[in-house]
Amino acid sequence: MASKRKKYEAAQGIGFLSPAMIVIGIFVMSSIVFALYISFHKVNLFTGYYEFIGLDNYKRIFTDTKTRIAFINILSFVAVVVPVQTILALVMAAVLNANIKGKVGFRTIYFLPTLTSSAALTMIFMFLFSLNGPVNQIALDMNILRESINFLNNPRFALKVIMSMNIWSTVPFFMTVYLAGLQEVPKSIYEASDVDGANSFQKFMHITIPQLKPITTFVLLMGIIGTFQMFDQAYIFSNGSGGPENSTLTVALLIYRNAFGQNNTMGFATAMSIVLSIVVFVVSFIAQKLNKSESLY
């Protein structure tokens, strides 16, 4: 009797999962297999030309100068943006979770950037950091700068402007995730710490942060994946060129240029995509292990 019931439940489960599995198989798995196939070929999709060239596309990744620059840019981008946005989101969530006046209004205001499109945010930041924009004007008025800096066309600052824009736009979303996580932390733990005489900083370090480790793991993984795939902001900022002097050239932007630009090197672009996926997986795996979220369970 029990065996029949198990078989019935298994059939039910397979029945519910089948539509999703079929869709994933057609649109995801088949795409991955086709991408792997293309990565070993010299391809022209417009003429239908396919020539097997073995590992040449993968070898080119390690010798191509622009590819090396793109990977260095995106690794520095991830190394700065992910920790900063995670720490800021956690601190802001802890502050807004406290009993302060007007916290609902603050939450709404801080969440507004998340509702704005990436293209609009990029245009706003390009205005703010333009040669005659508010940032230069404020710095000049406060005697921080002697003359205006062309942030948008200076290779020293261009990627940093995109970093600040990315942090500003993603922190509100992750702050909301942390706020949801804070609602699940038992208040009894904080009450017990009050009895022991713990101050706010000690509560934050020894209760809030450890209790939110699973949330932090989620934020880190989403941050790493999102920053490695950063494309639209760099594309709009540089008009697709990755300039000035390749300072905003990211891997996703270079993949786009090789796949759909004048180079028309779809095979090479696909090989880059697969290498990028492997890098994202490895970095995400390391971040997850370092955070050790499973230690709470």
N, C-alpha and C positions, 0 to 999 in steps of 0.2 A: 504493500500500500504506500509505504513511505517512498519506495523507489519510483513508483508511478508519479507521485506528487513531485518529486525532484525533477523527473523528466519533463513534466508539464511546466514547471517553473523555468527550467532551462530553455524549453521551446519558447516560452513567453519572452524571456530575456533576449534570446536570439532574434525573435520577431521584432521586438522594439528597437534593437540595435542595428538591424539589417539596413534600413533606409539610410542611416547615417554612414554606415560602413560602405555602402555602395557609392554614396556621394563622395566620401573621402577617397575611396579607391579610384574613382574616375577623375576627379579634379585635383587631387593632391598627390597620391602615390604615382599615378601615371605621369604627372608633370615632373616628379622627381626622377623617375626612370628615364624620361625623354631628355631631361636636363643632363643626366649622366652620359647619355648617348651622345648628345651634342658636344659635350665638353671634350670628347676625344676626336672631334672632327673640325675641319675648316668649313665653315657654313656660310652660305648666302641664301637667306630665307626667301628673298625676292625672286631668285632664279631657280631655287630648289637644288642648289649645288651642295653636295656633301662629299668631303674628301677625308678619309681616315688618316690622322696624323699622330696617333698614339698619345704620348704624354707631353707633346710640344706645348700645348696651351698651359699646362701646369708648370712646366719648366720656365715658361716666359714670365710667370708671376714673380719668380725669384730674381729675374734679371731686368725686368722692366722698371725704369726709373720712376715713372708716374705711379705705378702700382705701389712701389715702396713708400713713396711720399704719402699716398692715400692711406696706407695702413698705419704709418706713423701718426698722421693727423687724427685718424679715428681712435687710435689707442690713447693718445694724449687727451682727446675729447672725452673718452670713457673714463679715464683715470681721474679727471677733474670733475666732470658733471655728476657721475653716479654717487660718489661719496658726499659731495656738497648737497645735492638735492635730497639725499636720504637723511642726512643730519638735520638740515633745515626743516624738512617735513616733520620729522620726529619732534623737534623742539617746538615748532609752531603748534603741533597737535596737542602736546602736553600743556602748553600755555593756554590754548583755547579750550582745553578740557577742564581747566581750573575755574573756580567760581569768581570770574571777573565780570564787571558790568559790560553789557553790550556784546557778549560773546557771540550771540546769534548773528548780529550785524557784521561783526568781524569775519565770522565764518563765510557769510555770503559774499562779502567784498573780496576775501582771499580766493574764493572759488571762481570768481568771474573770469580770470584768464583761461581757465579750463574750457569755458564755453566759447572762447574766441577761436577762430580758425587759425591754423598755423601760418597761412599766407598773410592774413591781416596782422598777426603779431610780428611777422618778419618785416612788413612794411613800416609798422610803428617803430620798431627798433632801428631800422635804417634811417628813419627821420630823427630819432633821438640822438643817434651817434653820427649824424651827418656833419659836414664841416661847419655849418652854421646852425647846428641843432642845439637843443637845450643842454645836453651834457657838456659840450664845449663851452657854451655861454655861461653856465653855472661855474664851471672850473675856472674860467677867466675872471669872473666877478669875484670869486673867493681867492684869487691869486694862486691857485693850485697850478695853473698853466700860464705860461707867458704868451703862447700863441696857440691857435686852434690845431688840433690833431685830426688828420684825415683818417679816422678809424676804419672807414669802409674800404679804403684803397691802400692801407698800410699792412704789409704781410705780418707785422708784429702784433697787430691788434684785431685783424679781421676774424680769425677763428675764435678769439676771446669774446668778441661781441656775440657771436653765435652761441658760445657756451653760456654766457649770461642770459641770453634770450631763452635758451632751452631750459635752464634752471628755473627761470622766472615762470615759465609756462607749465612745467611739470610738477613743481613743488605743491601747488594747490591740490592736485589730484591725489598725490601720495599722502598729503596731509589728511585728506578726507578718509583715506584707507586707514591711516593710523588712528584717527578719531573713532572710527568704527571698532577698531581693535581695543581701544582704551575702554569702551563700554563693557567689554567682556572681562576686564581685570577685576577680580573680587575686591570689593571695598574693605572687606574684613582684613585684608593684608595691610592696607594703608592704616586702618584703625589700630592694628597691632603695632605697627611701626610708630604710631603716635604715642602709644603707651611706653615704647622703648626710648622715646625722645628723639626720633630721627627728624632731621630738618628736610626741607623741600628738595635740596640737591641730593641728599642721601636717598630719599625715596625714589627720585628719578633714576639714579644710577643703579640702585640695588633692587628696585621693584619694577619700575616702568620698563626699562630697557630689557631686562631678562624676560619679562612676561610678554613682550612684543616681538620676541625673536622670530616666531613664525611669520608675522607680518613683515618684519624687516627682510626676511628671506624673499618674500613675494616682491617687495619693493625693489630689492637689489636685482632680482632676475628680470623684472619688467624694465628697470632702468638700463640694465646692460643690453638687453635685446633692443630696446628702443634707440639707445644712443649708437649702437653699432650699425643700425639700419638708417641713421639720419640721412635724409636726402632732400626733402622739400625745402628746408630752411637754407641749406647750402646752395641749392639750385636757384632759388629766388634771389638770394643775397648776391650771387656772382653771375647771375643770368646764364647759368649752366656751364660757365667756363672753369669753375673751381678756383678762380683768382681772388685776390691779386697774387701772382707768382705761385700758384697752386697751394696757397695757404689754407684755402677752404675746400680743397679737393678731398672728398670722402670716398670710401670704397663704393658705397651705393651709387654715388654720382658718377664715378668712373665706370661702373658696370653699365649704367644707363647710356653713357656716351659711347661705350664700345658696342653695346647691343643695338642701339637705335640711332647713333650719331653717324657722322660721315665715315668713321672707320669701318663700320659694318662688320665687326668681328664678333659675331654672336657666340662662336665656340669659346673664344677667350673670355668673354663676359660670363658665360655659363660656368667656366672653370673657376673664375673669381668668386662667383656666387657660392659655389660649393665649398671653396676654401673659407670664405667668410662664415658660412654656416658652421663649419667645423670649429673655427675660432670662437664663435659665439657660444657654442655648446661647451667647449673646454673651459672658457672663462666663467660661464654660468655655473658649471659643475664645481669649479674651484671655490667660487663665491659661496655656493650653498654649503659646501663642506666646511669652509672657514667659519661660517655663521653658526653651524651646528644647531639648527632649529629643532632637530629631533631630540635634543637633550632634555627638552621640557616634558617629553611624554614617557 
